[in-house]
């Protein structure tokens, strides 16, 4: 993949792919050939490793968890003036995402 946007972060884990400079056709070609030349099992390993990173960073569970953390921090930023306690977001639901 070309090194634009958040690609480098997605492929920072070893074995998740190849990152090349943008607009470098020769390096992109070499990177693609490097992956195509891998045995099928190794290509599958790269695919699964890359998918695991995407799921961890951008999967439904991860996004929901980050939203609840944001909401909880917003709710706990101020005190409930009537009893001096902080407001809390209810326990967050556990959502299971499928593939």
N, CA, C and O of each residue as an XYZ file, in Angstrom:
396
protein
N       0.853     -1.181      0.000
C       0.000      0.000      0.000
C       0.891      1.233      0.000
O       2.034      1.186      0.455
N       0.366      2.322     -0.507
C       1.146      3.555     -0.505
C       1.026      4.257      0.840
O      -0.003      4.172      1.511
N       2.090      4.950      1.221
C       2.198      5.594      2.520
C       1.443      6.927      2.518
O       2.046      7.999      2.467
N       0.126      6.835      2.573
C      -0.737      8.023      2.635
C      -1.759      7.824      3.740
O      -2.074      6.692      4.109
N      -2.272      8.919      4.262
C      -3.288      8.831      5.307
C      -2.787      8.017      6.479
O      -1.671      8.232      6.952
N      -3.586      7.095      6.951
C      -3.233      6.278      8.101
C      -2.721      4.894      7.746
O      -2.699      4.003      8.595
N      -2.310      4.704      6.501
C      -1.883      3.381      6.050
C      -0.690      2.875      6.853
O      -0.673      1.712      7.257
N       0.305      3.722      7.090
C       1.496      3.283      7.827
C       1.109      2.751      9.211
O       1.660      1.749      9.666
N       0.166      3.419      9.878
C      -0.258      2.963     11.197
C      -0.961      1.611     11.120
O      -0.773      0.756     11.984
N      -1.775      1.424     10.076
C      -2.491      0.156      9.919
C      -1.531     -0.994      9.642
O      -1.755     -2.120     10.085
N      -0.467     -0.703      8.910
C       0.466     -1.762      8.520
C       1.757     -1.717      9.329
O       2.775     -2.257      8.896
N       1.729     -1.080     10.502
C       2.925     -0.964     11.341
C       3.299     -2.299     11.970
O       4.474     -2.535     12.254
N       2.340     -3.162     12.189
C       2.616     -4.479     12.772
C       3.311     -5.342     11.723
O       2.811     -5.487     10.607
N       4.461     -5.916     12.075
C       5.163     -6.768     11.100
C       4.254     -7.882     10.567
O       3.479     -8.485     11.309
N       4.372     -8.133      9.271
C       3.613     -9.217      8.664
C       2.220     -8.845      8.201
O       1.429     -9.714      7.832
N       1.908     -7.524      8.219
C       0.564     -7.112      7.810
C       0.525     -6.523      6.408
O      -0.557     -6.199      5.918
N       1.652     -6.375      5.756
C       1.661     -5.838      4.405
C       2.939     -5.082      4.112
O       3.894     -5.115      4.887
N       2.937     -4.403      2.984
C       4.098     -3.650      2.519
C       3.665     -2.207      2.295
O       2.642     -1.950      1.659
N       4.457     -1.255      2.825
C       4.168      0.166      2.640
C       5.259      0.757      1.761
O       6.449      0.573      2.020
N       4.842      1.469      0.719
C       5.794      2.101     -0.194
C       5.468      3.594     -0.301
O       4.348      4.009     -0.002
N       6.445      4.396     -0.728
C       6.190      5.837     -0.869
C       5.092      6.102     -1.904
O       4.938      5.344     -2.861
N       4.329      7.186     -1.705
C       3.305      7.524     -2.703
C       3.950      7.865     -4.047
O       5.077      8.355     -4.116
N       3.215      7.596     -5.081
C       3.622      7.915     -6.459
C       4.883      7.194     -6.903
O       5.557      7.644     -7.830
N       5.211      6.095     -6.263
C       6.370      5.298     -6.652
C       5.871      3.996     -7.267
O       5.723      2.984     -6.582
N       5.620      4.041     -8.547
C       5.051      2.890     -9.250
C       5.970      1.679     -9.156
O       5.510      0.556     -8.951
N       7.278      1.914     -9.307
C       8.214      0.784     -9.266
C       8.194      0.094     -7.901
O       8.160     -1.135     -7.832
N       8.214      0.873     -6.813
C       8.201      0.269     -5.477
C       6.860     -0.389     -5.172
O       6.810     -1.425     -4.508
N       5.774      0.210     -5.655
C       4.463     -0.410     -5.464
C       4.410     -1.741     -6.211
O       3.908     -2.733     -5.684
N       4.922     -1.759     -7.426
C       4.960     -2.995     -8.207
C       5.777     -4.058     -7.483
O       5.345     -5.205     -7.375
N       6.961     -3.680     -6.984
C       7.811     -4.635     -6.268
C       7.128     -5.158     -4.996
O       7.211     -6.347     -4.685
N       6.458     -4.266     -4.268
C       5.751     -4.677     -3.061
C       4.632     -5.647     -3.363
O       4.437     -6.630     -2.648
N       3.893     -5.363     -4.431
C       2.803     -6.260     -4.823
C       3.341     -7.619     -5.268
O       2.779     -8.660     -4.926
N       4.436     -7.601     -6.033
C       5.034     -8.860     -6.473
C       5.566     -9.652     -5.281
O       5.470    -10.879     -5.247
N       6.123     -8.945     -4.310
C       6.630     -9.598     -3.095
C       5.502    -10.358     -2.398
O       5.700    -11.482     -1.936
N       4.319     -9.746     -2.324
C       3.183    -10.407     -1.676
C       2.606    -11.528     -2.546
O       2.244    -12.589     -2.036
N       2.522    -11.294     -3.851
C       1.971    -12.306     -4.760
C       2.863    -13.545     -4.796
O       2.378    -14.667     -4.946
N       4.170    -13.330     -4.657
C       5.109    -14.460     -4.712
C       5.138    -15.293     -3.435
O       5.766    -16.351     -3.407
N       4.479    -14.840     -2.394
C       4.433    -15.625     -1.159
C       3.615    -16.901     -1.377
O       2.686    -16.908     -2.184
N       3.951    -17.966     -0.671
C       3.091    -19.154     -0.732
C       1.690    -18.799     -0.228
O       1.521    -17.849      0.537
N       0.712    -19.549     -0.651
C      -0.690    -19.255     -0.309
C      -0.897    -19.137      1.198
O      -1.609    -18.241      1.652
N      -0.290    -20.023      1.974
C      -0.467    -19.974      3.430
C       0.115    -18.685      4.008
O      -0.469    -18.105      4.923
N       1.245    -18.233      3.492
C       1.864    -16.994      3.970
C       1.013    -15.785      3.587
O       0.875    -14.851      4.377
N       0.444    -15.794      2.386
C      -0.464    -14.696      1.979
C      -1.679    -14.647      2.891
O      -2.135    -13.571      3.278
N      -2.199    -15.820      3.230
C      -3.343    -15.899      4.143
C      -2.956    -15.349      5.521
O      -3.754    -14.663      6.160
N      -1.737    -15.647      5.979
C      -1.256    -15.119      7.265
C      -1.187    -13.598      7.245
O      -1.570    -12.939      8.211
N      -0.696    -13.045      6.139
C      -0.620    -11.578      6.002
C      -2.023    -10.990      6.027
O      -2.271     -9.997      6.711
N      -2.935    -11.594      5.289
C      -4.321    -11.120      5.252
C      -4.950    -11.155      6.636
O      -5.587    -10.189      7.057
N      -4.775    -12.258      7.339
C      -5.374    -12.390      8.672
C      -4.748    -11.420      9.670
O      -5.446    -10.869     10.522
N      -3.432    -11.207      9.571
C      -2.763    -10.264     10.468
C      -3.246     -8.842     10.211
O      -3.500     -8.088     11.150
N      -3.372     -8.480      8.938
C      -3.856     -7.139      8.588
C      -5.303     -6.954      9.046
O      -5.663     -5.902      9.575
N      -6.125     -7.975      8.843
C      -7.530     -7.889      9.261
C      -7.634     -7.734     10.776
O      -8.476     -6.981     11.265
N      -6.793     -8.436     11.513
C      -6.816     -8.344     12.975
C      -6.497     -6.921     13.438
O      -7.105     -6.423     14.386
N      -5.546     -6.271     12.771
C      -5.200     -4.884     13.122
C      -6.372     -3.960     12.821
O      -6.723     -3.117     13.646
N      -6.977     -4.107     11.658
C      -8.122     -3.268     11.293
C      -9.260     -3.479     12.287
O      -9.877     -2.516     12.742
N      -9.536     -4.723     12.621
C     -10.614     -5.034     13.567
C     -10.318     -4.424     14.939
O     -11.208     -3.869     15.583
N      -9.063     -4.532     15.378
C      -8.684     -3.992     16.686
C      -8.819     -2.469     16.729
O      -9.286     -1.912     17.723
N      -8.416     -1.808     15.667
C      -8.430     -0.342     15.649
C      -9.778      0.245     15.235
O     -10.182      1.292     15.741
N     -10.470     -0.423     14.320
C     -11.668      0.169     13.720
C     -12.895     -0.728     13.728
O     -13.909     -0.393     13.115
N     -12.819     -1.862     14.414
C     -13.964     -2.768     14.483
C     -15.074     -2.185     15.350
O     -14.857     -1.232     16.098
N     -16.241     -2.759     15.243
C     -17.419     -2.285     15.968
C     -17.154     -2.216     17.470
O     -17.451     -1.203     18.103
N     -16.599     -3.280     18.042
C     -16.344     -3.288     19.490
C     -15.413     -2.159     19.901
O     -15.639     -1.489     20.908
N     -14.365     -1.953     19.112
C     -13.391     -0.904     19.428
C     -14.016      0.481     19.338
O     -13.806      1.318     20.216
N     -14.774      0.722     18.292
C     -15.400      2.038     18.106
C     -16.426      2.307     19.207
O     -16.468      3.406     19.760
N     -17.251      1.311     19.526
C     -18.246      1.481     20.595
C     -17.553      1.756     21.921
O     -17.974      2.632     22.678
N     -16.501      1.018     22.200
C     -15.766      1.212     23.442
C     -15.209      2.636     23.532
O     -15.306      3.279     24.577
N     -14.632      3.120     22.441
C     -14.087      4.491     22.451
C     -15.192      5.528     22.606
O     -14.990      6.538     23.280
N     -16.349      5.307     22.003
C     -17.470      6.240     22.169
C     -17.929      6.276     23.621
O     -18.172      7.351     24.169
N     -18.051      5.101     24.249
C     -18.460      5.077     25.649
C     -17.431      5.751     26.544
O     -17.801      6.445     27.491
N     -16.151      5.561     26.265
C     -15.115      6.244     27.036
C     -15.246      7.763     26.882
O     -15.116      8.506     27.854
N     -15.503      8.212     25.659
C     -15.681      9.643     25.416
C     -16.907     10.169     26.158
O     -16.845     11.217     26.801
N     -18.017      9.441     26.069
C     -19.235      9.872     26.753
C     -19.054      9.863     28.265
O     -19.511     10.773     28.957
N     -18.387      8.836     28.773
C     -18.165      8.766     30.214
C     -17.282      9.922     30.676
O     -17.542     10.514     31.724
N     -16.256     10.246     29.919
C     -15.391     11.353     30.323
C     -16.151     12.674     30.257
O     -15.912     13.565     31.073
N     -17.062     12.809     29.295
C     -17.869     14.029     29.213
C     -18.824     14.124     30.398
O     -19.038     15.202     30.954
N     -19.395     12.976     30.778
C     -20.334     12.965     31.914
C     -19.632     13.176     33.247
O     -20.192     13.787     34.157
N     -18.416     12.676     33.364
C     -17.711     12.796     34.643
C     -16.910     14.079     34.734
O     -16.249     14.323     35.744
N     -16.955     14.897     33.708
C     -16.204     16.157     33.729
C     -16.775     17.117     34.767
O     -16.042     17.948     35.303
N     -18.060     17.019     35.056
C     -18.674     17.901     36.037
C     -19.263     17.105     37.187
O     -19.537     15.914     37.045
N     -19.452     17.737     38.287
C     -20.036     17.073     39.459
C     -21.535     17.307     39.499
O     -22.038     18.333     39.041
N     -22.235     16.333     40.057
C     -23.646     16.518     40.364
C     -23.679     17.405     41.619
O     -23.305     16.966     42.706
N     -24.122     18.636     41.456
C     -24.047     19.610     42.553
C     -24.951     19.253     43.735
O     -24.739     19.758     44.837
N     -25.962     18.388     43.527
C     -26.882     18.081     44.626
C     -26.257     17.176     45.682
O     -26.558     17.316     46.867
N     -25.382     16.241     45.267
C     -24.807     15.336     46.270
C     -23.285     15.226     46.179
O     -22.681     14.447     46.916
N     -22.665     15.986     45.297
C     -21.213     16.007     45.195
C     -20.594     14.820     44.465
O     -19.372     14.682     44.434
N     -21.429     13.960     43.874
C     -20.880     12.814     43.164
C     -20.792     13.127     41.684
O     -21.432     14.053     41.185
N     -20.004     12.354     41.010
C     -19.875     12.518     39.566
C     -20.919     11.672     38.852
O     -21.269     10.585     39.311
N     -21.408     12.171     37.740
C     -22.346     11.399     36.930
C     -21.586     10.263     36.252
O     -20.418     10.422     35.897
N     -22.238      9.125     36.072
C     -21.621      7.968     35.427
C     -22.498      7.470     34.291
O     -23.726      7.501     34.371
N     -21.852      7.015     33.244
C     -22.576      6.368     32.155
C     -22.839      4.938     32.599
O     -21.964      4.299     33.182
N     -24.017      4.440     32.334
C     -24.364      3.059     32.709
C     -23.361      2.098     32.097
O     -22.691      2.416     31.114
N     -23.271      0.926     32.689
C     -22.356     -0.065     32.133
C     -22.615     -0.211     30.650
O     -23.756     -0.341     30.206
N     -21.547     -0.187     29.907
C     -21.711     -0.254     28.454
C     -22.035     -1.674     28.013
O     -21.521     -2.640     28.577
N     -22.881     -1.796     27.015
C     -23.243     -3.120     26.522
C     -22.076     -3.735     25.755
O     -21.253     -3.018     25.186
N     -22.012     -5.020     25.745
C     -21.000     -5.732     24.981
C     -21.617     -6.128     23.651
O     -22.579     -6.894     23.600
N     -21.053     -5.599     22.585
C     -21.554     -5.882     21.249
C     -20.546     -6.783     20.554
O     -19.351     -6.486     20.546
N     -21.001     -7.848     19.990
C     -20.122     -8.756     19.287
C     -20.297     -8.524     17.804
O     -21.412     -8.567     17.283
N     -19.203     -8.279     17.135
C     -19.264     -8.073     15.697
C     -18.929     -9.366     14.986
O     -18.145    -10.171     15.490
N     -19.505     -9.569     13.844
C     -19.214    -10.752     13.055
C     -18.376    -10.390     11.860
O     -18.245     -9.214     11.521
N     -17.822    -11.362     11.234
C     -17.034    -11.128     10.024
C     -17.860    -11.343      8.813
O     -17.368    -11.192      7.695
